[in-house]
Amino acid sequence: MENIKKFTAAIAVVLAFVMLTTSCGGGKTGGASAGEGAVLAAENLIRQELEEGLPDFESPTVEDKELKVEGLPEQVVWLTSYPKDWSSKGTKPGGVFHSSLGEYPTTYRTVGPESNISSRGLFLQSYALLGLNPETKERIPGAATHWAFGADNQTVYYKLNEHVKWSDGNPCTADDYVFMHEFMTSPNLEAPWYNNYYGKREIKKINDYCISVKYLESAKLDKQTLIQSTNVAPRPKHFYGGKLEKGWYLEYNWKAEPVTGPYVFDENASVKGELLVFKRVENWWAREYEYYKNQYNFERIEYKLITGGADVMEGYFYKGELDSFGLAIPAIWRKASANENITNGYINRWMVHFLPEEGISGIFINTKVPFFSNKKVRQAMYYAIDIQGMIDQALYGEYTRYHNIGVGHYWAGVYFDDATIKKPDFDPDKAKELLAEAGYTEMGSDGILMNKAGERASFELLYNAAHHTERLTILKEQAKKAGVEIELKMQASGAFNDVLNKKFQAWWGGMSTYSPPKYWEYFSKSNAEKPLTNNFFGWWSPEMEKLLAIEESGPELDELARIDKEIQRIVHDEALVIPGYYLDFSRIAAWKWIRFPSWGNAKFIDFYSWAEPMDFGWMWMDENIKAEVQKAMEEGKTYEPQVWHLAERYIVK
């Protein structure tokens, strides 16, 4: 499983600011201190590990001359790597981690109609052939122990780990990879993006534990990109009976696949519509690797359905029903410092940094909506929507304004983003000027512009997070100064399905990304007119089609970077997206028994993955600390409040 963000910059030296003292202060029973036992031991261990320095993050690729594989059509050089154990000495397995989700999934499937939902990643737990070191971007073993390149510079051979098993106990073999390819290219899948993506690859079985994956589109890819283009995950052939019938998704809508990853859905313990439970896979095969042996430590992870947004989740957290709570929102971060559980030291605050990589995010514009069909109107929105004002007012200036559809895309020594693209500052007069060119010349009694047909300069902005209402209200009020009306529509459930079906006018959201970025899914003609695709904009152009054809042909990296920058420039000129902001830090509050390693975070583990136990495998629960803290709470004893500020080495100066 890969969770990587690519970007390069000068980085700061390690500065581990931690408030580690355990003196008494303001307890309910006269300030009695609880700073002894398991808590003190854990703090001393972090202090010790900080003094010892960072773990060895390196995992260089090496040749393995001893490996012999039967049935290969050519002579190859087998490669592998040996990443080390990064875990803290204090790591312990066990415990139940209590988390939350804002909407219950409408399916347990991870592919097929209407499966691209927020909880999809929880079920998508089968490991790819290779992983990616989140600190160095070096390739590391996953479901395959070794890899080798064919002479055609299109084929990669993968030696499968013979110990890999599905979570239901069945062995995972080459047949599951061949079946995956048949599955993902079948028209019965009803997922054209996957049909297109996997149709550009060919998978062959060499023997039960060796496969070849050929990228059909190009023989010009560099080795790292070729691996990325052939690095696939299996599908359980036995689970589907070896075939994919038409309408398969109806039968499998509420059937979760077995997986090869560390956690599997526990249907018996889950409560439909209320609670998702995932259990740790016993004797997980990947623990034979040094890198994985002390990762993914919680015995169970429970996701409780909590609607109503961050404010409601915050209440559950401080009552002890959730183990952690995000503090990235500046107002919530400040508010936390006054909470009794934090001032009494029962809850720690953690802040880490990383190098950001961002895809398309902000306000997505549906050009099929009459108001937005005019390019001048879309360009006017650059001036009418006050992104920086929102950041300064609602977000205390802590987030970084975003100007493009890509930042931090860096791969094999090449940058893929046009850093010269800058969005203009808020300027209501300039917005009115452009709107006038589009025919909106009349001012209504409410201050909103109209055209001669009486159509208002107005649009509906869809979003799905209640805690975004404050920041979007600032955009709404500022836009009035430009004669533009924004009608906010908060839809906690089903918003993304409306976006996929193009049943929206504008959407405040974001999409995940990787390096190098790929734009065919967002801007191609074939996706523009169809629902259930990622061309949310309903837009295409002949010029864009030519660039996308080159992108899809698999050009060399320098050429791909040039093409991607041209695509970004076209999107900027067409004003298809009003970019929002991005973060280069993550911060949470967690009950004292939830622990993290002293190194804090890796360079390319982002905001969405850090402190998520299915992604960041190095966190754990200390049951001894939990017992001590709960006893201290009963007795009215307190700890010194703590803020752990780690991974400052990634702060860009």
Beta strands, then each sheet from edge to edge (+ up, - down):
strand 1: 17-18
strand 2: 62-63
strand 3: 79-80
strand 4: 96-101
strand 5: 130-132
strand 6: 139-141
strand 7: 144-149
strand 8: 155-160
strand 9: 201-207
strand 10: 210-215
strand 11: 263-265
strand 12: 275-280
strand 13: 300-305
strand 14: 324-326
strand 15: 347-353
strand 16: 361-365
strand 17: 400-401
strand 18: 410-411
strand 19: 414-415
strand 20: 442-443
strand 21: 449-450
strand 22: 458-463
strand 23: 485-490
strand 24: 506-510
strand 25: 577-579
strand 26: 581-582
strand 27: 585-591
strand 28: 594-595
strand 29: 620-621
strand 30: 643-645
sheet 1: 1+ 30- 15- 27+ 14-
sheet 2: 2+ 3-
sheet 3: 4+ 13+ 12- 11+
sheet 4: 5+ 6-
sheet 5: 7+ 8- 10+ 9-
sheet 6: 23+ 22+ 24+ 16- 25+
sheet 7: 17+ 26-
sheet 8: 18+ 19-
sheet 9: 20+ 21-
sheet 10: 28+ 29-
end
